[in-house]
């Protein structure tokens, strides 16, 4: 997920493991965000994950 709450599904799920079929339809879809900061994922944490963990 991006800091602006767009879901990203790694192509490596498909390429490396032929897995993740249930997630493909959600790629590049935006999440419905609840009001209130406490209910939202941290944009900083999402950015950290995207840069260091996500295998795009």
N, C-alpha and C positions, 0 to 999 in steps of 0.2 A: 504494500500500500504506500502511496506517495504521501507527502506531507499535506497535500490538499485533498486527501481521502479518496484517491482513485485506486481501485484494486489493480494490482499487477500480478499476473501469473507467469512464472518463469517458463521460458521455452525449454529449459533443461528438463523440466518434468516430462515433457514429450520426447525430447531428443535422447536423453540419457537413460530414462527409466520407462518410457512409454506408459506414463502414469499421469494422474491428475485430470482425467477427462471430465469429472464433475465440476472442476474449477474453470475450465476454458471459457464458458459463457460469461463469466464474471470479469474477465480481463478487460481493463480500461473502463469499467463501470464505476460510477461515483457512489459512495455510501450516503445514505440518508443520515444526517448528523443531528443528534438530539440537542436541544438547547442546553446551555450550561457547560462551561469549560470542564467541569469535573467528570462529565459523561463522555468526553472525547479522548481519543488516543492522543498522546503527546506528539506534536509535529516533529519535535527534536528527536524523539525516540524512533519515530517512523523513518526519518532521514538517516539516522545512525544505522538502522537495520538495512535500509536500501543500499547504503554505501558499503557495509561490511559483511552482510550475511546473504542478501538476495543475490541469486546467481543468474539473473536476467536472461 
